[in-house]
């Protein structure tokens, strides 16, 4: 678009034609203005429909790359046509600021979302254009930005990964209109991305106070409650969201995650299955379903889900880690190690994945490398009790028994209660030949989370207990299973 000076100079050109015939010029001007306004409405509708088509194509992966590129080209052409018409309107209408506002809002629709917080060059250009547009509005009309303008810029900032900027713009919108639930909802999203979960929770609550029947607000508040470790409260919100909007695949997936975290695996599996009926090729749901199947001991089915997820979303670090742990459950440790290594290449310094690799290396007898990973994981989260106990188990295997027992005594003094902590303690006592203590802690862990008993079936730490009928009863086995390879 031409700058403001060019636009206003352009008005002077037809003015000179008044010398040649004022009435004819005015008729032409009005005809062109009516045509431009008509085309304006048509183009806006067309642009947004194309935008929806492009997003749907990308999300559903229903079109090959060439088709997606064609949609993108059509979208760009429609956008260019729209802005050409808008520039024509600016020649004919003295209320320059109103068209600038309109253009700014439409520009916001073309800010492309980015991956993992990266701001693409074209997105930076869009943001710069929006900022320039804001300056032009205020400079030409001296009229403050409207509430929808702040909201539009907040959406653009969020799409570009500038969450702090998004919070600022949504806050300005709320300052001008504190009764619109959307502004609190979107600011809550930005707070959530910034890790300000309590602030996000407060905004979602305010959005629900203003609009208590919006299923999206319940779903997003549920996600934040989950992050805060309030799984039962999150489940209430997901249930309410699904009452208002049954069979929403995203909410079913999210509720499945919460049910899985609560150890309600069969219910979680039912939600994932239903979500996949509605959205068969959703990589996240396939991956999550795989995790739940692994928790149920259905490792082969879990592996199929992880494989399909990675076909749809290759090299996704979480799924690589999850497939690695499933492969370890099948005793395929070398393959597990390859997946976990790749996950750490893509996302280094992830404490949980370092922990998983340390366990896998331990099973492969690579004790020195495993110890390095345990130590690095503990530098990131030094108070993670399960990691401390698993490291102590490794030390016991290395013959450093006194050091290992001292570490576990320190953990026991903290009165661990989580199922994974208790399961790790059971494994330590099994390795150090204290079967009664091992079975006691395994029983307590399994009562809190049945997956702990499932994991114990193939965990080499419990190799010495596989013939013990008490262990087989806890693990839900009638026959002692063959160990997945010789114990290192």
C-alpha positions as CSV (number, residue, x, y, z in Angstrom):
1,X,0.0,0.0,0.0
2,X,1.2,3.5,-0.7
3,X,2.3,5.6,2.2
4,X,-0.1,8.2,3.6
5,X,1.5,11.1,1.7
6,X,1.1,9.2,-1.6
7,X,-2.5,8.4,-0.9
8,X,-3.4,12.0,-0.2
9,X,-1.4,13.3,-3.2
10,X,-3.3,10.8,-5.4
11,X,-6.5,12.5,-4.6
12,X,-5.2,15.7,-6.2
13,X,-4.8,14.1,-9.6
14,X,-8.5,13.6,-10.4
15,X,-9.2,17.1,-8.9
16,X,-7.4,18.6,-11.9
17,X,-9.9,16.8,-14.2
18,X,-12.6,19.1,-12.8
19,X,-11.5,21.7,-15.2
20,X,-12.5,19.4,-18.0
21,X,-16.0,18.6,-16.6
22,X,-17.1,18.4,-13.0
23,X,-20.3,16.5,-13.4
24,X,-18.8,13.8,-15.5
25,X,-16.0,13.3,-13.1
26,X,-18.4,13.1,-10.1
27,X,-20.5,10.4,-11.8
28,X,-17.4,8.4,-12.6
29,X,-16.2,8.8,-9.1
30,X,-19.4,7.6,-7.5
31,X,-19.7,4.6,-9.9
32,X,-16.1,3.6,-9.1
33,X,-16.7,4.0,-5.4
34,X,-19.9,1.8,-5.4
35,X,-18.0,-0.8,-7.4
36,X,-15.0,-0.7,-5.0
37,X,-17.3,-1.0,-2.0
38,X,-19.1,-4.0,-3.5
39,X,-15.9,-5.7,-4.4
40,X,-14.6,-5.0,-0.9
41,X,-17.3,-7.1,0.7
42,X,-16.9,-9.9,-1.9
43,X,-13.2,-10.0,-1.4
44,X,-13.3,-10.0,2.4
45,X,-15.7,-13.0,2.3
46,X,-13.5,-14.8,-0.3
47,X,-10.3,-14.2,1.6
48,X,-11.6,-15.6,4.8
49,X,-13.1,-18.7,3.1
50,X,-9.8,-19.3,1.4
51,X,-8.0,-18.9,4.7
52,X,-10.3,-21.5,6.3
53,X,-9.7,-23.8,3.4
54,X,-6.0,-23.6,3.7
55,X,-6.0,-24.1,7.5
56,X,-8.4,-27.1,7.1
57,X,-6.2,-28.6,4.5
58,X,-3.1,-28.2,6.6
59,X,-4.8,-29.5,9.8
60,X,-6.5,-32.5,8.2
61,X,-3.6,-33.3,5.8
62,X,-6.2,-34.0,3.1
63,X,-4.2,-32.4,0.3
64,X,-0.7,-33.2,-1.0
65,X,1.9,-30.5,-0.9
66,X,1.1,-29.2,-4.4
67,X,-2.6,-28.8,-3.5
68,X,-1.7,-26.9,-0.3
69,X,0.7,-24.6,-2.3
70,X,-2.1,-24.0,-4.8
71,X,-4.4,-22.9,-2.0
72,X,-1.7,-20.7,-0.6
73,X,-1.3,-19.0,-4.0
74,X,-5.0,-18.4,-4.3
75,X,-5.1,-17.0,-0.9
76,X,-2.2,-14.6,-1.6
77,X,-3.9,-13.5,-4.8
78,X,-7.1,-12.8,-3.0
79,X,-5.3,-10.9,-0.4
80,X,-3.5,-8.8,-3.0
81,X,-6.8,-8.1,-4.8
82,X,-8.4,-7.1,-1.5
83,X,-5.7,-4.6,-0.7
84,X,-5.9,-3.1,-4.1
85,X,-9.6,-2.4,-3.7
86,X,-9.0,-1.0,-0.3
87,X,-6.4,1.4,-1.6
88,X,-8.9,2.6,-4.2
89,X,-11.4,3.3,-1.4
90,X,-8.9,5.4,0.4
91,X,-8.8,7.6,-2.7
92,X,-12.5,8.3,-2.4
93,X,-13.3,8.4,1.3
94,X,-12.0,11.2,3.6
95,X,-12.4,8.9,6.7
96,X,-9.0,7.5,6.2
97,X,-8.7,6.1,9.7
98,X,-11.7,3.8,9.3
99,X,-10.2,2.0,6.3
100,X,-6.9,1.8,7.9
101,X,-8.5,0.1,10.9
102,X,-10.4,-2.3,8.5
103,X,-7.2,-3.1,6.7
104,X,-5.3,-3.7,9.9
105,X,-7.9,-6.2,11.1
106,X,-7.8,-8.1,7.8
107,X,-3.9,-8.1,7.9
108,X,-4.1,-9.8,11.2
109,X,-5.9,-12.8,9.5
110,X,-2.8,-13.3,7.4
111,X,-0.3,-13.5,10.2
112,X,0.9,-17.1,9.8
113,X,1.2,-19.3,12.9
114,X,4.7,-20.4,13.7
115,X,6.3,-23.6,14.9
116,X,7.8,-23.9,18.4
117,X,8.0,-20.2,19.1
118,X,10.0,-19.3,15.9
119,X,9.0,-16.1,14.2
120,X,9.1,-16.5,10.5
121,X,10.4,-13.5,8.4
122,X,7.0,-13.0,6.7
123,X,5.4,-12.9,10.2
124,X,7.8,-10.2,11.3
125,X,6.9,-8.2,8.3
126,X,3.2,-8.6,9.1
127,X,3.8,-7.4,12.6
128,X,5.8,-4.4,11.4
129,X,3.0,-3.6,9.0
130,X,0.4,-3.7,11.8
131,X,2.6,-1.4,13.9
132,X,2.9,1.1,11.0
133,X,-0.8,0.9,10.5
134,X,-1.4,1.8,14.1
135,X,0.8,4.8,13.8
136,X,-1.0,5.9,10.7
137,X,-4.4,5.6,12.3
138,X,-3.4,7.7,15.3
139,X,-1.4,10.1,13.2
140,X,-4.1,10.8,10.6
141,X,-7.2,10.8,12.7
142,X,-5.9,11.4,16.2
143,X,-8.6,8.9,17.3
144,X,-7.5,6.2,19.9
145,X,-7.4,2.6,18.8
146,X,-10.7,0.8,19.1
147,X,-11.0,-2.2,21.4
148,X,-11.2,-4.6,18.4
149,X,-8.0,-3.2,17.1
150,X,-6.2,-4.1,20.3
151,X,-7.8,-7.5,20.2
152,X,-6.7,-8.0,16.5
153,X,-3.1,-7.1,17.4
154,X,-3.2,-9.4,20.4
155,X,-4.2,-12.3,18.1
156,X,-1.3,-11.4,15.7
157,X,1.2,-11.2,18.5
158,X,0.1,-14.6,19.9
159,X,0.3,-16.2,16.5
160,X,3.9,-14.9,16.1
161,X,4.9,-16.3,19.5
162,X,5.2,-12.8,21.1
163,X,3.1,-13.8,24.2
164,X,4.2,-10.8,26.3
165,X,3.1,-8.5,23.5
166,X,-0.2,-10.4,23.2
167,X,-0.8,-10.0,26.9
168,X,-0.2,-6.2,26.6
169,X,-2.7,-5.8,23.7
170,X,-5.4,-8.0,25.3
171,X,-5.0,-6.0,28.5
172,X,-5.6,-2.8,26.6
173,X,-8.8,-4.4,25.1
174,X,-9.9,-5.4,28.6
175,X,-9.3,-1.8,29.8
176,X,-11.6,-0.5,27.1
177,X,-14.2,-3.3,27.5
178,X,-14.2,-5.5,30.5
179,X,-17.4,-7.3,29.6
180,X,-16.1,-9.3,26.6
181,X,-15.2,-12.8,27.6
182,X,-13.0,-13.4,24.5
183,X,-10.4,-10.9,25.7
184,X,-9.9,-12.7,29.0
185,X,-9.8,-16.1,27.3
186,X,-7.1,-15.0,24.8
187,X,-5.1,-13.3,27.5
188,X,-5.3,-16.5,29.5
189,X,-3.9,-18.4,26.5
190,X,-1.0,-16.0,26.4
191,X,-0.4,-16.2,30.1
192,X,-0.4,-20.0,29.8
193,X,2.3,-19.9,27.1
194,X,4.4,-17.7,29.4
195,X,4.1,-20.2,32.2
196,X,2.0,-17.8,34.3
197,X,-0.5,-20.5,35.1
198,X,-2.2,-18.8,38.0
199,X,-2.8,-15.7,36.0
200,X,-4.2,-17.9,33.1
201,X,-6.5,-19.7,35.5
202,X,-7.8,-16.4,36.8
203,X,-8.5,-15.1,33.3
204,X,-10.3,-18.3,32.2
205,X,-12.4,-18.1,35.3
206,X,-13.4,-14.5,34.4
207,X,-14.2,-15.6,30.9
208,X,-16.5,-18.3,32.3
209,X,-18.1,-15.8,34.6
210,X,-19.0,-13.7,31.6
211,X,-19.9,-16.6,29.4
212,X,-20.6,-19.7,31.4
213,X,-21.8,-21.8,28.5
214,X,-18.8,-21.6,26.3
215,X,-17.2,-25.1,26.0
216,X,-13.8,-23.8,24.9
217,X,-13.4,-21.8,28.0
218,X,-13.9,-24.9,30.1
219,X,-11.5,-26.9,28.0
220,X,-8.7,-24.4,28.2
221,X,-9.1,-24.0,31.9
222,X,-8.9,-27.8,32.2
223,X,-5.6,-27.7,30.4
224,X,-4.2,-25.2,32.8
225,X,-5.5,-27.0,35.8
226,X,-3.8,-30.1,34.5
227,X,-0.5,-28.2,34.3
228,X,-1.0,-27.1,37.9
229,X,-1.3,-30.8,38.9
230,X,-5.0,-30.4,39.7
231,X,-6.2,-33.3,37.6
232,X,-9.5,-33.9,39.4
233,X,-10.5,-30.3,38.9
234,X,-9.4,-30.5,35.3
235,X,-11.6,-33.5,34.8
236,X,-14.6,-31.6,36.0
237,X,-14.0,-28.9,33.5
238,X,-13.5,-31.4,30.6
239,X,-16.7,-33.1,31.6
240,X,-18.6,-29.8,31.5
241,X,-17.1,-28.9,28.2
242,X,-18.2,-32.2,26.7
243,X,-21.7,-31.7,28.1
244,X,-21.9,-28.5,26.1
245,X,-20.1,-29.8,23.0
246,X,-20.3,-33.6,22.9
247,X,-17.8,-35.5,20.7
248,X,-15.3,-32.7,20.4
249,X,-12.1,-34.6,19.5
250,X,-9.7,-32.2,21.2
251,X,-11.6,-32.2,24.5
252,X,-11.9,-36.0,24.3
253,X,-8.1,-36.3,23.8
254,X,-7.4,-33.9,26.7
255,X,-9.8,-35.7,29.0
256,X,-8.1,-38.9,28.0
257,X,-4.7,-37.4,29.1
258,X,-6.2,-36.5,32.5
259,X,-7.8,-39.9,33.0
260,X,-4.4,-41.5,32.1
261,X,-2.7,-39.3,34.7
262,X,-5.2,-40.5,37.3
263,X,-4.5,-44.2,36.5
264,X,-8.0,-44.6,34.9
265,X,-6.5,-46.2,31.8
266,X,-9.6,-48.0,30.4
267,X,-11.6,-44.8,30.5
268,X,-8.7,-42.9,29.0
269,X,-8.5,-45.5,26.2
270,X,-12.2,-45.1,25.5
271,X,-11.8,-41.3,25.1
272,X,-8.8,-41.7,22.8
273,X,-10.7,-44.2,20.7
274,X,-13.7,-41.9,20.3
275,X,-11.5,-39.0,19.5
276,X,-9.8,-41.0,16.8
277,X,-13.1,-42.0,15.3
278,X,-13.8,-38.3,14.8
279,X,-10.3,-37.4,13.8
280,X,-8.5,-40.6,12.7
281,X,-5.1,-39.2,11.9
282,X,-4.4,-36.9,14.8
283,X,-0.8,-37.5,15.7
284,X,-1.1,-36.3,19.3
285,X,-4.0,-38.6,20.1
286,X,-2.3,-41.6,18.5
287,X,0.7,-41.0,20.6
288,X,-1.3,-40.5,23.8
289,X,-3.3,-43.6,23.1
290,X,0.0,-45.5,22.7
291,X,1.1,-44.3,26.1
292,X,-2.1,-45.6,27.7
293,X,-1.8,-48.9,25.9
294,X,1.7,-49.3,27.3
295,X,0.4,-48.6,30.8
296,X,-2.0,-51.4,30.2
297,X,0.8,-53.7,29.1
298,X,-0.3,-53.8,25.5
299,X,3.1,-52.9,24.1
300,X,2.7,-54.1,20.5
301,X,-0.5,-52.1,20.1
302,X,1.2,-49.1,21.7
303,X,4.1,-49.4,19.3
304,X,1.7,-49.3,16.3
305,X,0.2,-46.1,17.6
306,X,3.6,-44.4,18.1
307,X,4.7,-45.5,14.7
308,X,1.6,-44.0,13.0
309,X,2.0,-40.8,15.0
310,X,5.6,-40.5,13.8
311,X,4.5,-41.1,10.2
312,X,2.2,-38.1,10.5
313,X,4.6,-36.0,12.6
314,X,8.2,-37.2,12.0
315,X,11.0,-36.4,14.4
316,X,8.6,-35.2,17.1
317,X,10.7,-35.4,20.3
318,X,7.9,-36.4,22.7
319,X,6.7,-39.3,20.5
320,X,10.3,-40.5,19.9
321,X,10.8,-40.7,23.7
322,X,7.4,-42.4,24.2
323,X,8.2,-45.0,21.5
324,X,11.6,-45.5,23.1
325,X,10.0,-46.4,26.4
326,X,7.5,-48.7,24.7
327,X,10.4,-50.5,22.9
328,X,12.1,-50.8,26.2
329,X,9.0,-52.5,27.6
330,X,9.3,-55.0,24.8
331,X,13.0,-55.6,25.7
332,X,14.2,-53.9,22.5
333,X,16.7,-51.7,24.2
334,X,19.0,-50.9,21.3
335,X,16.0,-49.6,19.3
336,X,14.8,-47.8,22.4
337,X,18.1,-46.1,22.8
338,X,18.1,-44.9,19.2
339,X,14.8,-43.2,19.6
340,X,15.7,-41.6,22.9
341,X,19.0,-40.4,21.5
342,X,17.1,-38.8,18.6
343,X,14.7,-37.2,21.0
344,X,17.6,-35.6,22.9
345,X,19.2,-34.4,19.7
346,X,16.0,-32.5,18.9
347,X,15.5,-31.3,22.4
348,X,18.6,-31.4,24.6
349,X,18.6,-31.1,28.3
350,X,15.2,-32.6,28.9
351,X,15.4,-34.1,32.4
352,X,12.8,-36.7,31.9
353,X,14.2,-38.0,28.6
354,X,17.7,-38.0,30.1
355,X,16.3,-40.1,33.0
356,X,14.7,-42.6,30.5
357,X,18.0,-42.9,28.6
358,X,19.9,-43.6,31.8
359,X,17.5,-46.4,32.6
360,X,17.9,-47.8,29.0
361,X,21.6,-47.6,29.2
362,X,21.5,-49.4,32.6
363,X,19.6,-52.3,31.0
364,X,22.2,-52.4,28.3
365,X,25.0,-52.6,30.9
366,X,26.4,-49.2,29.9
367,X,26.8,-48.1,33.5
368,X,29.2,-45.2,33.1
369,X,27.1,-43.6,30.4
370,X,24.0,-44.2,32.4
371,X,25.5,-42.5,35.5
372,X,26.4,-39.4,33.4
373,X,22.8,-39.1,32.3
374,X,21.4,-39.5,35.8
375,X,23.7,-36.8,37.0
376,X,22.8,-34.5,34.2
377,X,19.1,-35.1,34.8
378,X,19.5,-34.3,38.5
379,X,21.3,-31.0,37.7
380,X,18.1,-29.9,35.9
381,X,15.6,-31.2,38.5
382,X,17.7,-32.0,41.7
383,X,14.7,-32.9,43.8
384,X,13.2,-35.5,41.6
385,X,13.0,-38.5,43.9
386,X,12.4,-41.2,41.3
387,X,15.6,-40.2,39.5
388,X,17.6,-40.2,42.7
389,X,16.4,-43.8,43.5
390,X,17.0,-45.1,40.0
391,X,20.5,-43.6,40.2
392,X,21.1,-45.3,43.5
393,X,20.0,-48.6,41.9
394,X,22.6,-48.1,39.3
395,X,25.2,-47.4,42.0
396,X,24.3,-50.7,43.7
397,X,24.8,-52.6,40.4
398,X,28.2,-50.9,40.1
399,X,29.1,-52.2,43.6
400,X,28.9,-48.8,45.3
401,X,26.4,-50.2,47.8
402,X,27.1,-47.9,50.8
403,X,26.7,-44.8,48.6
404,X,23.5,-46.2,47.1
405,X,21.9,-47.0,50.5
406,X,22.8,-43.6,51.8
407,X,21.0,-42.0,48.8
408,X,17.9,-44.1,49.3
409,X,17.8,-43.4,53.0
410,X,17.7,-39.7,52.2
411,X,14.8,-40.3,49.8
412,X,12.9,-42.4,52.4
413,X,13.3,-39.6,54.9
414,X,11.3,-37.4,52.6
415,X,8.3,-39.8,52.9
416,X,7.7,-40.4,49.1
417,X,4.1,-40.9,48.1
418,X,4.0,-40.9,44.3
419,X,3.5,-44.2,42.5
420,X,6.7,-43.8,40.4
421,X,8.8,-43.0,43.4
422,X,7.5,-46.1,45.3
423,X,8.0,-48.3,42.2
424,X,11.6,-47.1,41.9
425,X,12.2,-47.9,45.6
426,X,10.8,-51.4,45.0
427,X,13.2,-51.9,42.2
428,X,16.1,-50.8,44.4
429,X,15.3,-53.3,47.1
430,X,14.8,-56.0,44.5
431,X,18.3,-55.4,43.1
432,X,19.9,-55.2,46.6
433,X,18.2,-58.6,47.5
434,X,15.6,-57.4,50.0
435,X,12.6,-59.1,48.4
436,X,10.1,-58.4,51.3
437,X,10.8,-54.7,51.1
438,X,10.7,-54.8,47.4
439,X,7.3,-56.5,47.3
440,X,5.9,-54.2,50.0
441,X,6.8,-51.0,48.0
442,X,5.7,-52.6,44.7
443,X,2.3,-53.4,46.2
444,X,1.9,-49.8,47.5
445,X,2.9,-48.4,44.1
446,X,0.5,-50.7,42.2
447,X,-2.4,-49.7,44.5
448,X,-1.8,-46.1,43.5
449,X,-1.1,-46.8,39.8
450,X,-1.7,-50.2,38.3
451,X,0.9,-49.4,35.6
452,X,3.6,-49.9,38.1
453,X,2.8,-53.6,38.3
454,X,2.7,-53.7,34.5
455,X,6.1,-52.1,34.2
456,X,7.6,-54.5,36.8
457,X,6.8,-57.5,34.6
458,X,9.6,-56.6,32.1
459,X,11.8,-54.4,34.4
460,X,15.1,-56.2,34.8
461,X,15.4,-54.8,38.3
462,X,12.9,-57.4,39.3
463,X,14.6,-60.3,37.6
464,X,15.4,-62.0,41.0
465,X,11.7,-62.0,42.0
466,X,10.2,-63.5,38.8
467,X,9.8,-66.9,40.3
468,X,8.3,-65.5,43.5
469,X,4.5,-66.2,43.5
470,X,3.9,-63.0,45.5
471,X,5.5,-61.1,42.7
472,X,3.5,-62.9,40.0
473,X,0.4,-62.2,41.9
474,X,1.2,-58.5,42.1
475,X,2.2,-58.3,38.4
476,X,-1.0,-60.1,37.4
477,X,0.8,-63.2,36.0
478,X,0.1,-66.8,36.4
479,X,3.4,-68.0,34.9
480,X,6.8,-66.4,35.5
481,X,7.6,-64.6,32.2
482,X,11.0,-65.1,30.6
483,X,13.3,-62.1,31.3
484,X,13.9,-60.0,28.2
485,X,17.6,-60.9,27.9
486,X,20.2,-61.7,30.5
487,X,20.5,-59.4,33.4
488,X,23.5,-57.2,33.1
